Amino acid sequence: MGKILTIADLKQQAQRRVPKMFFDYADSGAWTEGTYRANEDDFSKIKLRQRVLVDMTDRSLATEMVGEKVSMPVALSPTGLTGMQHADGEMLAAKAAEEFGVPFTLSTMSICSIEDVASVTSKPFWFQLYVMKDRDFVNNLIDRAKAAGCSALVLTLDLQILGQRHKDLRNGLSAPPKFTPKHIWQMATRPKWCMDMARTKRRSFGNIVGHAKNVSDLSSLSSWTAEQFDPRLSWKDVEWIKERWGGKLILKGILDEEDARASLDTGADAIIVSNHGGRQLDGAHSSIAMLPKIVDAVGDKVEVHMDGGIRSGQDVLKAVALGAKGTYIGRPFLYGLGADGKQGVTTALEIIRKEMDVSMALCGKRLITDVDPSVLA
């Protein structure tokens, strides 16, 4: 393959290097995948306003997200099974994010544990929490995130029940993979992925196995997770989580103005406009379509972030112009990780930074903190 210039280039390379079942896990949506596609497609409908003869020197993308300084308004999204895109994937991505000066968010459903990521980073990362029926386990997760020095807790609200992703069912996805002839062939044709995975011991859900009650191995894990997502989760639960955590709280999964207004009573520091990457309710609006309405609904009472469909620096610029104080990338960094490990994650971030910087300049702005709806046509 030639020079890597876009996130699409990284995606193509990752597809060749990662076994199909794991690539498809990252690159799939629920049911028809209509919302997954809309997340990307709706960005292309938003046009930028070209300006000329404006001073473009001394540009800066630096800003803050929940009071933390960031080199650009982008964080790495919490993504499950990251360590199956590349061996020790969460650890590599966290190191790349730290060096780049952007937040890394570790998923509850990660392969590398909270403690693994803390062992290779020197700055605090963020931790994403799924609320399980086993509240002792949830309390323990929060305590472990505190002990690791995590500086923000991202509470996901939109996975009380699991959306169906057809690709995962067709692929017979599991971690580690079942050794069926199909899976053996997928792995045999990706020898570098196999060699890297053979060198690591991290091939399970590191935050769960050995920590949850009666989950000591993978056979007990699958039945535990199938029963543990809590359909009774409500706004009241956010109160005890905030109290138990005691630090910065970000609520992920807001896609409706009414829910956005309800979030104001929780004392959250930020909300993320998100539809779980189109992986939950197929047929819902794209995140970028709902962003302006949610910004209008909450005003400046809470920081609004946005997640879903970002594939370029221009997408970030458009989200910021529509009121987002920060954005999140999931699939773009996963493509980078699958394509080239830690360096691939850095490449993904560099692509987004360059595209955002050049586009911002050509729209007549020097500081990302000055970007507003005036950059949109």
Residue pairs with C-beta under 8 A, 6 or more apart in sequence:
1 9
1 12
1 13
1 16
3 9
4 10
4 13
4 339
4 347
4 351
5 351
6 312
6 351
7 311
7 312
7 332
7 335
7 348
7 351
7 352
8 311
10 332
10 335
10 336
10 338
10 339
10 340
10 344
10 347
10 348
10 351
11 27
11 331
11 335
11 339
13 335
13 338
13 339
13 340
13 344
14 23
14 85
14 334
14 335
14 336
14 337
14 338
14 339
14 344
15 23
15 27
15 338
17 190
17 192
17 193
17 338
17 339
18 85
18 86
18 190
18 193
18 338
19 177
19 183
19 186
19 187
19 190
19 193
20 171
20 186
21 168
21 171
21 172
21 173
21 177
21 183
21 186
22 81
22 84
22 85
22 173
22 338
23 85
23 338
24 167
24 168
24 171
24 173
25 80
25 81
25 84
25 165
25 167
25 168
25 171
25 173
26 79
26 81
26 85
26 330
26 331
26 334
26 335
26 338
27 331
28 36
28 165
28 166
28 167
28 168
28 279
29 35
29 36
29 37
29 165
29 277
29 278
29 279
29 282
30 36
30 163
30 164
30 165
30 278
30 279
30 280
30 281
30 282
31 163
31 164
31 166
31 282
31 283
32 282
32 283
33 278
33 282
34 278
34 282
34 283
35 275
35 278
35 281
35 282
35 283
35 284
35 285
35 286
36 277
36 278
36 279
36 282
37 278
38 278
38 285
38 286
38 289
38 309
39 275
39 277
39 278
39 286
39 287
39 288
39 308
39 309
40 309
40 311
41 286
41 309
42 286
42 288
42 289
42 309
43 288
43 309
43 310
43 311
43 312
43 314
43 315
43 318
46 288
46 318
46 322
46 376
47 376
47 377
48 314
48 317
48 318
48 359
48 362
48 363
48 375
48 376
48 377
49 363
49 364
49 374
49 375
49 376
49 377
50 362
50 363
51 362
51 363
51 364
52 364
54 364
55 366
56 361
56 366
57 366
58 366
59 357
59 360
59 361
59 366
59 367
60 366
60 367
60 368
61 71
61 72
61 73
61 353
61 356
61 357
61 360
61 368
62 69
62 70
62 71
62 72
62 368
63 70
63 72
63 73
63 325
63 326
63 368
63 369
64 70
64 325
65 73
65 75
65 103
65 270
65 303
65 305
65 325
65 326
66 152
66 248
66 250
66 269
66 270
66 303
66 326
67 248
67 269
68 103
68 151
68 152
69 101
70 101
70 102
70 103
70 326
71 100
71 101
71 102
71 353
72 101
72 102
72 316
72 352
72 353
72 356
72 368
73 316
73 320
73 324
73 325
73 326
73 327
73 368
74 102
74 310
74 316
74 326
74 327
74 328
74 329
74 349
74 352
75 97
75 102
75 103
75 104
75 105
75 126
75 305
75 326
75 327
75 328
75 329
76 93
76 94
76 97
76 102
76 103
76 104
76 105
76 328
76 329
76 330
76 333
76 345
77 105
77 277
77 307
77 328
77 329
77 330
77 333
78 105
78 106
78 107
78 108
78 110
78 126
78 128
78 154
78 156
78 252
78 330
79 107
79 330
79 333
79 334
80 107
80 108
80 109
80 110
81 109
81 110
81 111
81 175
82 89
82 90
82 93
82 107
82 110
82 111
82 112
82 334
82 337
83 89
83 90
83 91
83 110
83 111
83 112
83 200
83 202
83 203
83 206
84 111
84 175
84 203
85 334
85 337
85 338
86 92
86 193
86 196
86 337
86 338
86 341
86 344
87 193
87 196
87 197
87 199
87 200
87 202
88 112
88 116
88 200
88 202
89 111
89 112
89 337
90 106
90 107
90 110
90 111
90 112
90 116
90 117
91 112
91 116
91 117
91 119
91 120
92 337
92 341
92 342
92 345
93 104
93 333
93 337
93 342
93 345
94 104
94 106
94 117
94 120
94 121
94 125
95 120
95 121
95 342
96 333
96 342
96 343
96 345
96 346
96 349
97 103
97 104
97 125
97 345
97 349
98 104
98 121
98 122
98 123
98 125
99 346
100 346
100 349
102 349
103 125
103 126
103 152
104 117
104 121
104 125
104 126
105 125
105 126
105 127
105 128
105 154
105 328
106 112
106 114
106 117
106 125
106 126
106 127
106 128
106 150
107 128
108 127
108 128
108 129
108 130
108 141
108 207
108 208
109 130
109 205
109 207
109 208
110 117
110 205
110 206
110 207
111 175
111 202
111 203
111 204
111 205
111 206
112 202
112 206
113 206
113 207
114 127
114 141
114 144
114 145
114 148
114 150
114 206
114 207
115 144
115 148
115 206
116 202
116 206
117 125
117 148
118 125
118 148
118 149
124 149
124 150
124 151
125 150
125 151
126 150
126 151
126 152
126 153
126 154
126 250
127 141
127 145
127 148
127 150
127 152
127 153
127 154
128 153
128 154
128 155
128 156
128 252
129 138
129 141
129 142
129 145
129 153
129 154
129 155
129 156
129 241
130 156
130 159
130 229
131 138
131 155
131 230
131 233
131 237
131 241
132 138
132 212
132 228
132 229
132 230
133 227
133 228
133 229
133 230
134 212
134 213
134 228
136 213
137 211
137 212
137 213
138 241
139 244
140 211
141 207
141 211
142 153
142 241
142 244
142 245
144 207
144 211
145 153
145 245
146 245
146 246
146 247
150 247
151 247
151 248
152 247
152 248
152 249
152 250
152 269
153 241
153 245
153 247
153 248
153 249
153 250
154 250
154 251
154 252
154 272
155 238
155 241
155 249
155 250
155 251
155 252
156 252
156 253
156 276
157 233
157 251
157 252
157 253
157 254
158 252
158 253
158 255
158 274
158 275
158 276
158 280
158 281
159 229
159 253
159 276
159 280
160 229
160 230
160 231
160 232
160 233
161 229
161 231
162 229
163 276
163 279
163 280
163 281
163 282
165 279
172 178
172 180
172 182
172 183
174 218
174 222
175 203
175 204
175 205
175 218
176 203
176 204
176 218
177 183
177 186
177 187
187 193
187 194
188 194
196 341
197 203
204 217
204 218
204 221
205 221
205 225
208 215
208 221
208 224
208 225
209 215
209 216
209 217
209 218
209 221
210 216
212 224
212 228
214 220
214 224
215 221
215 224
235 262
235 265
235 266
238 249
238 251
238 266
238 268
239 266
241 249
242 249
242 266
242 267
242 268
248 269
248 270
249 266
249 267
249 268
249 269
250 268
250 269
250 270
250 271
250 272
250 305
251 263
251 266
251 268
251 270
251 271
251 272
252 271
252 272
252 274
252 307
253 272
253 274
253 275
253 276
254 260
254 263
254 271
254 272
254 273
254 274
254 294
255 273
255 274
255 275
255 284
255 285
255 287
255 290
255 294
256 290
256 294
257 293
257 294
257 296
257 297
258 297
260 271
260 294
260 297
260 298
261 297
261 298
263 271
263 298
263 302
264 298
264 301
264 302
268 302
269 302
269 303
270 302
270 303
270 304
270 305
270 325
270 326
271 294
271 298
271 302
271 303
271 304
271 305
272 305
272 306
272 307
272 328
273 287
273 290
273 291
273 294
273 304
273 305
273 306
273 307
273 308
273 324
274 287
274 306
274 307
274 308
274 328
275 281
275 284
275 285
275 286
275 287
275 308
276 308
277 307
277 308
277 330
277 331
278 284
278 308
286 308
286 309
287 306
287 307
287 308
287 309
288 306
288 308
288 309
288 315
288 318
288 319
288 322
291 304
291 306
291 319
291 322
291 323
291 324
292 322
292 323
294 304
295 304
295 322
295 323
295 324
298 304
303 325
303 326
304 323
304 324
304 325
305 324
305 325
305 326
305 327
305 328
306 319
306 324
306 326
306 327
306 328
307 327
307 328
307 330
309 315
310 316
310 319
310 327
310 328
310 329
310 332
310 352
311 331
311 332
312 351
312 352
312 355
313 351
313 352
313 353
313 354
313 355
313 356
313 357
313 358
313 359
314 355
314 356
314 359
315 327
316 327
316 352
316 356
317 356
317 359
317 360
317 363
317 371
317 375
318 376
319 327
320 327
320 368
320 371
321 371
321 372
321 373
321 374
321 375
321 376
322 373
322 376
329 348
329 352
332 348
332 352
333 345
333 348
333 349
335 344
335 348
336 344
336 345
336 346
336 347
336 348
336 349
337 344
337 345
338 344
339 347
340 347
356 368
360 366
360 368
360 371
360 375
363 371
363 375
364 375
365 371
365 375
